[in-house]
Amino acid sequence: MTSIRITEPRSKLSVTALLLPEKAPENVAFLGAYLGRPRIIPGIHAMWTGPE
């Protein structure tokens, strides 16, 4: 089973995401290549993106 851990450093919130290569092989391959080195990726909380 393949998984990735995503962490928000300020709040220390962390989540483990399960990757399913048998269902989405291209997505898993892309993420593996993209996340092959540490990255800092900014995010915007949903409360700032408007109504859901």
N, CA, C and O atoms as a CHARMM CRD file, in Angstrom:
* protein
*
  208
    1    1 MET  N      0.84100  -1.18100   0.00000 PROA 1      0.00000
    2    1 MET  CA     0.00000   0.00000   0.00000 PROA 1      0.00000
    3    1 MET  C      0.88500   1.24400   0.00000 PROA 1      0.00000
    4    1 MET  O      1.84200   1.33000   0.77000 PROA 1      0.00000
    5    2 THR  N      0.57000   2.18900  -0.84900 PROA 2      0.00000
    6    2 THR  CA     1.35000   3.41100  -0.97100 PROA 2      0.00000
    7    2 THR  C      0.57400   4.55700  -0.34000 PROA 2      0.00000
    8    2 THR  O     -0.63800   4.67200  -0.52300 PROA 2      0.00000
    9    3 SER  N      1.27700   5.40100   0.40100 PROA 3      0.00000
   10    3 SER  CA     0.62500   6.55400   1.00300 PROA 3      0.00000
   11    3 SER  C      1.60000   7.72400   1.04100 PROA 3      0.00000
   12    3 SER  O      2.81400   7.55200   0.92400 PROA 3      0.00000
   13    4 ILE  N      1.03400   8.92000   1.20600 PROA 4      0.00000
   14    4 ILE  CA     1.84300  10.11700   1.39600 PROA 4      0.00000
   15    4 ILE  C      1.32300  10.83500   2.63300 PROA 4      0.00000
   16    4 ILE  O      0.14700  10.72300   2.97900 PROA 4      0.00000
   17    5 ARG  N      2.20300  11.56700   3.29300 PROA 5      0.00000
   18    5 ARG  CA     1.81100  12.35500   4.45700 PROA 5      0.00000
   19    5 ARG  C      1.88200  13.82500   4.07100 PROA 5      0.00000
   20    5 ARG  O      2.87600  14.28900   3.51300 PROA 5      0.00000
   21    6 ILE  N      0.80900  14.55200   4.37800 PROA 6      0.00000
   22    6 ILE  CA     0.72100  15.98400   4.12000 PROA 6      0.00000
   23    6 ILE  C      0.62700  16.66600   5.47700 PROA 6      0.00000
   24    6 ILE  O     -0.21400  16.30500   6.30100 PROA 6      0.00000
   25    7 THR  N      1.49500  17.66000   5.71100 PROA 7      0.00000
   26    7 THR  CA     1.54300  18.32200   7.00900 PROA 7      0.00000
   27    7 THR  C      1.46200  19.82800   6.83200 PROA 7      0.00000
   28    7 THR  O      2.10900  20.39800   5.95300 PROA 7      0.00000
   29    8 GLU  N      0.66500  20.46100   7.67300 PROA 8      0.00000
   30    8 GLU  CA     0.58800  21.91500   7.73100 PROA 8      0.00000
   31    8 GLU  C      1.40300  22.31300   8.95600 PROA 8      0.00000
   32    8 GLU  O      0.97100  22.05800  10.08100 PROA 8      0.00000
   33    9 PRO  N      2.56700  22.93000   8.77100 PROA 9      0.00000
   34    9 PRO  CA     3.49300  23.11900   9.88300 PROA 9      0.00000
   35    9 PRO  C      3.01200  24.05900  10.98400 PROA 9      0.00000
   36    9 PRO  O      3.33700  23.84400  12.15200 PROA 9      0.00000
   37   10 ARG  N      2.25500  25.08200  10.64700 PROA 10     0.00000
   38   10 ARG  CA     1.85800  26.04300  11.67800 PROA 10     0.00000
   39   10 ARG  C      0.92900  25.41000  12.70800 PROA 10     0.00000
   40   10 ARG  O      1.10300  25.61200  13.91000 PROA 10     0.00000
   41   11 SER  N     -0.05500  24.64600  12.24300 PROA 11     0.00000
   42   11 SER  CA    -1.00700  24.01300  13.16600 PROA 11     0.00000
   43   11 SER  C     -0.57200  22.61200  13.57200 PROA 11     0.00000
   44   11 SER  O     -1.13400  22.02800  14.49900 PROA 11     0.00000
   45   12 LYS  N      0.42000  22.07700  12.88500 PROA 12     0.00000
   46   12 LYS  CA     0.90300  20.70700  13.09300 PROA 12     0.00000
   47   12 LYS  C     -0.12100  19.66400  12.62900 PROA 12     0.00000
   48   12 LYS  O      0.00700  18.47900  12.93700 PROA 12     0.00000
   49   13 LEU  N     -1.13500  20.11700  11.88700 PROA 13     0.00000
   50   13 LEU  CA    -2.12200  19.19300  11.33100 PROA 13     0.00000
   51   13 LEU  C     -1.43700  18.31400  10.29300 PROA 13     0.00000
   52   13 LEU  O     -0.69400  18.80600   9.44400 PROA 13     0.00000
   53   14 SER  N     -1.68900  17.02500  10.36600 PROA 14     0.00000
   54   14 SER  CA    -1.05500  16.08600   9.45000 PROA 14     0.00000
   55   14 SER  C     -2.08200  15.04400   9.02300 PROA 14     0.00000
   56   14 SER  O     -2.90900  14.60600   9.82200 PROA 14     0.00000
   57   15 VAL  N     -2.01800  14.65800   7.75700 PROA 15     0.00000
   58   15 VAL  CA    -2.93700  13.65500   7.23600 PROA 15     0.00000
   59   15 VAL  C     -2.15200  12.68700   6.35900 PROA 15     0.00000
   60   15 VAL  O     -1.21000  13.07700   5.66900 PROA 15     0.00000
   61   16 THR  N     -2.54700  11.44200   6.39600 PROA 16     0.00000
   62   16 THR  CA    -1.95600  10.43900   5.52200 PROA 16     0.00000
   63   16 THR  C     -2.96600  10.11400   4.43200 PROA 16     0.00000
   64   16 THR  O     -4.10600   9.75000   4.72000 PROA 16     0.00000
   65   17 ALA  N     -2.54100  10.24800   3.17200 PROA 17     0.00000
   66   17 ALA  CA    -3.41100   9.97400   2.02800 PROA 17     0.00000
   67   17 ALA  C     -2.99300   8.65400   1.39100 PROA 17     0.00000
   68   17 ALA  O     -1.82400   8.45700   1.06000 PROA 17     0.00000
   69   18 LEU  N     -3.93500   7.77500   1.22700 PROA 18     0.00000
   70   18 LEU  CA    -3.69400   6.48000   0.59500 PROA 18     0.00000
   71   18 LEU  C     -3.74300   6.65000  -0.91800 PROA 18     0.00000
   72   18 LEU  O     -4.69600   7.21900  -1.45100 PROA 18     0.00000
   73   19 LEU  N     -2.72100   6.15800  -1.60900 PROA 19     0.00000
   74   19 LEU  CA    -2.68700   6.20200  -3.07000 PROA 19     0.00000
   75   19 LEU  C     -3.07200   4.83000  -3.61000 PROA 19     0.00000
   76   19 LEU  O     -2.66300   3.80600  -3.06200 PROA 19     0.00000
   77   20 LEU  N     -3.84800   4.80900  -4.66700 PROA 20     0.00000
   78   20 LEU  CA    -4.35400   3.56200  -5.23200 PROA 20     0.00000
   79   20 LEU  C     -3.84300   3.38900  -6.66300 PROA 20     0.00000
   80   20 LEU  O     -4.55600   3.71800  -7.61000 PROA 20     0.00000
   81   21 PRO  N     -2.62100   2.87900  -6.83700 PROA 21     0.00000
   82   21 PRO  CA    -2.05600   2.76800  -8.17900 PROA 21     0.00000
   83   21 PRO  C     -2.84600   1.85000  -9.10700 PROA 21     0.00000
   84   21 PRO  O     -2.80500   2.02900 -10.32400 PROA 21     0.00000
   85   22 GLU  N     -3.55300   0.88500  -8.56500 PROA 22     0.00000
   86   22 GLU  CA    -4.34500  -0.00600  -9.42000 PROA 22     0.00000
   87   22 GLU  C     -5.57100   0.70200  -9.98800 PROA 22     0.00000
   88   22 GLU  O     -6.11400   0.26700 -11.00400 PROA 22     0.00000
   89   23 LYS  N     -6.01900   1.78900  -9.34900 PROA 23     0.00000
   90   23 LYS  CA    -7.18900   2.52800  -9.83000 PROA 23     0.00000
   91   23 LYS  C     -6.81100   3.81100 -10.57500 PROA 23     0.00000
   92   23 LYS  O     -7.55600   4.26500 -11.44300 PROA 23     0.00000
   93   24 ALA  N     -5.66100   4.39400 -10.24000 PROA 24     0.00000
   94   24 ALA  CA    -5.24400   5.65700 -10.86600 PROA 24     0.00000
   95   24 ALA  C     -3.73300   5.66200 -11.07400 PROA 24     0.00000
   96   24 ALA  O     -3.02400   6.45200 -10.45100 PROA 24     0.00000
   97   25 PRO  N     -3.23800   4.79000 -11.94100 PROA 25     0.00000
   98   25 PRO  CA    -1.78100   4.66300 -12.09700 PROA 25     0.00000
   99   25 PRO  C     -1.09100   5.94000 -12.58800 PROA 25     0.00000
  100   25 PRO  O      0.02500   6.23400 -12.16000 PROA 25     0.00000
  101   26 GLU  N     -1.72900   6.69500 -13.46800 PROA 26     0.00000
  102   26 GLU  CA    -1.10100   7.92100 -13.96800 PROA 26     0.00000
  103   26 GLU  C     -0.99400   8.97100 -12.86800 PROA 26     0.00000
  104   26 GLU  O      0.01300   9.67300 -12.77500 PROA 26     0.00000
  105   27 ASN  N     -2.02400   9.08200 -12.03700 PROA 27     0.00000
  106   27 ASN  CA    -1.99000  10.04800 -10.93700 PROA 27     0.00000
  107   27 ASN  C     -0.91200   9.68700  -9.92700 PROA 27     0.00000
  108   27 ASN  O     -0.17200  10.55600  -9.46700 PROA 27     0.00000
  109   28 VAL  N     -0.82200   8.41200  -9.58200 PROA 28     0.00000
  110   28 VAL  CA     0.18300   7.96400  -8.61900 PROA 28     0.00000
  111   28 VAL  C      1.58700   8.18900  -9.18200 PROA 28     0.00000
  112   28 VAL  O      2.48300   8.61000  -8.45100 PROA 28     0.00000
  113   29 ALA  N      1.78500   7.91600 -10.45900 PROA 29     0.00000
  114   29 ALA  CA     3.09100   8.14100 -11.08500 PROA 29     0.00000
  115   29 ALA  C      3.44600   9.62700 -11.07500 PROA 29     0.00000
  116   29 ALA  O      4.58300   9.99400 -10.77800 PROA 29     0.00000
  117   30 PHE  N      2.47200  10.48100 -11.39800 PROA 30     0.00000
  118   30 PHE  CA     2.71700  11.92400 -11.37700 PROA 30     0.00000
  119   30 PHE  C      3.09000  12.39000  -9.97500 PROA 30     0.00000
  120   30 PHE  O      4.07600  13.10500  -9.79900 PROA 30     0.00000
  121   31 LEU  N      2.30500  11.99000  -8.97800 PROA 31     0.00000
  122   31 LEU  CA     2.60000  12.41300  -7.60900 PROA 31     0.00000
  123   31 LEU  C      3.95800  11.91100  -7.14900 PROA 31     0.00000
  124   31 LEU  O      4.68800  12.63300  -6.46900 PROA 31     0.00000
  125   32 GLY  N      4.30300  10.69100  -7.50900 PROA 32     0.00000
  126   32 GLY  CA     5.61100  10.15400  -7.14500 PROA 32     0.00000
  127   32 GLY  C      6.74100  10.98400  -7.72300 PROA 32     0.00000
  128   32 GLY  O      7.72600  11.26000  -7.03900 PROA 32     0.00000
  129   33 ALA  N      6.60300  11.38500  -8.98500 PROA 33     0.00000
  130   33 ALA  CA     7.63000  12.20900  -9.62600 PROA 33     0.00000
  131   33 ALA  C      7.63500  13.63100  -9.05700 PROA 33     0.00000
  132   33 ALA  O      8.69600  14.19000  -8.78100 PROA 33     0.00000
  133   34 TYR  N      6.45500  14.20600  -8.88700 PROA 34     0.00000
  134   34 TYR  CA     6.34100  15.59200  -8.40900 PROA 34     0.00000
  135   34 TYR  C      6.83200  15.73700  -6.97900 PROA 34     0.00000
  136   34 TYR  O      7.49500  16.71600  -6.63700 PROA 34     0.00000
  137   35 LEU  N      6.50500  14.76200  -6.15000 PROA 35     0.00000
  138   35 LEU  CA     6.87800  14.83400  -4.73600 PROA 35     0.00000
  139   35 LEU  C      8.17300  14.08600  -4.44200 PROA 35     0.00000
  140   35 LEU  O      8.44500  13.74000  -3.29300 PROA 35     0.00000
  141   36 GLY  N      8.96400  13.83900  -5.46600 PROA 36     0.00000
  142   36 GLY  CA    10.23500  13.14600  -5.28900 PROA 36     0.00000
  143   36 GLY  C     11.24400  13.93600  -4.48200 PROA 36     0.00000
  144   36 GLY  O     12.25800  13.39500  -4.04100 PROA 36     0.00000
  145   37 ARG  N     10.96700  15.21200  -4.28900 PROA 37     0.00000
  146   37 ARG  CA    11.80700  16.04100  -3.42300 PROA 37     0.00000
  147   37 ARG  C     10.87700  16.88800  -2.56200 PROA 37     0.00000
  148   37 ARG  O      9.74000  17.14200  -2.95800 PROA 37     0.00000
  149   38 PRO  N     11.33600  17.32800  -1.39600 PROA 38     0.00000
  150   38 PRO  CA    10.46400  18.12100  -0.51900 PROA 38     0.00000
  151   38 PRO  C      9.98700  19.39500  -1.21800 PROA 38     0.00000
  152   38 PRO  O     10.74400  20.04300  -1.94100 PROA 38     0.00000
  153   39 ARG  N      8.74000  19.73300  -0.99200 PROA 39     0.00000
  154   39 ARG  CA     8.16000  20.94300  -1.58400 PROA 39     0.00000
  155   39 ARG  C      7.36700  21.68700  -0.52400 PROA 39     0.00000
  156   39 ARG  O      6.81400  21.08900   0.39800 PROA 39     0.00000
  157   40 ILE  N      7.32400  22.98100  -0.67100 PROA 40     0.00000
  158   40 ILE  CA     6.44500  23.81800   0.14100 PROA 40     0.00000
  159   40 ILE  C      5.39700  24.36100  -0.81500 PROA 40     0.00000
  160   40 ILE  O      5.71300  25.11100  -1.73900 PROA 40     0.00000
  161   41 ILE  N      4.14900  23.97900  -0.58800 PROA 41     0.00000
  162   41 ILE  CA     3.06400  24.34900  -1.48700 PROA 41     0.00000
  163   41 ILE  C      2.02900  25.12500  -0.67800 PROA 41     0.00000
  164   41 ILE  O      1.39600  24.55100   0.20700 PROA 41     0.00000
  165   42 PRO  N      1.83900  26.42200  -0.95800 PROA 42     0.00000
  166   42 PRO  CA     0.86700  27.19600  -0.19400 PROA 42     0.00000
  167   42 PRO  C     -0.55700  26.74300  -0.50000 PROA 42     0.00000
  168   42 PRO  O     -0.85100  26.25600  -1.59200 PROA 42     0.00000
  169   43 GLY  N     -1.41500  26.90800   0.46500 PROA 43     0.00000
  170   43 GLY  CA    -2.81800  26.54500   0.28200 PROA 43     0.00000
  171   43 GLY  C     -3.71800  27.66000   0.79100 PROA 43     0.00000
  172   43 GLY  O     -3.28800  28.49400   1.58900 PROA 43     0.00000
  173   44 ILE  N     -4.94900  27.67700   0.33800 PROA 44     0.00000
  174   44 ILE  CA    -5.92800  28.65800   0.77900 PROA 44     0.00000
  175   44 ILE  C     -7.06700  27.90400   1.44100 PROA 44     0.00000
  176   44 ILE  O     -7.62000  26.96200   0.87200 PROA 44     0.00000
  177   45 HSD  N     -7.41000  28.32600   2.64100 PROA 45     0.00000
  178   45 HSD  CA    -8.49800  27.68300   3.37300 PROA 45     0.00000
  179   45 HSD  C     -9.81200  27.93300   2.64300 PROA 45     0.00000
  180   45 HSD  O    -10.00500  28.99700   2.05500 PROA 45     0.00000
  181   46 ALA  N    -10.70500  26.96500   2.67900 PROA 46     0.00000
  182   46 ALA  CA   -11.97800  27.04700   1.95300 PROA 46     0.00000
  183   46 ALA  C    -12.81400  28.25200   2.35300 PROA 46     0.00000
  184   46 ALA  O    -13.60800  28.73700   1.54700 PROA 46     0.00000
  185   47 MET  N    -12.65600  28.74800   3.57800 PROA 47     0.00000
  186   47 MET  CA   -13.47000  29.89000   3.99500 PROA 47     0.00000
  187   47 MET  C    -13.17200  31.13700   3.15400 PROA 47     0.00000
  188   47 MET  O    -13.96400  32.07900   3.13900 PROA 47     0.00000
  189   48 TRP  N    -12.03900  31.14400   2.46000 PROA 48     0.00000
  190   48 TRP  CA   -11.67500  32.28900   1.63600 PROA 48     0.00000
  191   48 TRP  C    -12.02300  32.08100   0.16500 PROA 48     0.00000
  192   48 TRP  O    -11.82200  32.99100  -0.63900 PROA 48     0.00000
  193   49 THR  N    -12.52800  30.93900  -0.20100 PROA 49     0.00000
  194   49 THR  CA   -12.80200  30.67200  -1.61200 PROA 49     0.00000
  195   49 THR  C    -14.26200  30.88600  -1.98800 PROA 49     0.00000
  196   49 THR  O    -14.63500  30.69600  -3.14500 PROA 49     0.00000
  197   50 GLY  N    -15.08400  31.27700  -1.03400 PROA 50     0.00000
  198   50 GLY  CA   -16.48500  31.53000  -1.33100 PROA 50     0.00000
  199   50 GLY  C    -17.37800  30.38800  -0.89000 PROA 50     0.00000
  200   50 GLY  O    -16.89900  29.42900  -0.28400 PROA 50     0.00000
  201   51 PRO  N    -18.67300  30.47100  -1.18100 PROA 51     0.00000
  202   51 PRO  CA   -19.61700  29.44600  -0.74700 PROA 51     0.00000
  203   51 PRO  C    -19.30300  28.08700  -1.36400 PROA 51     0.00000
  204   51 PRO  O    -18.84600  27.98500  -2.50300 PROA 51     0.00000
  205   52 GLU  N    -19.56100  27.06800  -0.58900 PROA 52     0.00000
  206   52 GLU  CA   -19.31600  25.70500  -1.08200 PROA 52     0.00000
  207   52 GLU  C    -20.59400  25.06500  -1.55100 PROA 52     0.00000
  208   52 GLU  O    -20.58100  23.91800  -2.00000 PROA 52     0.00000
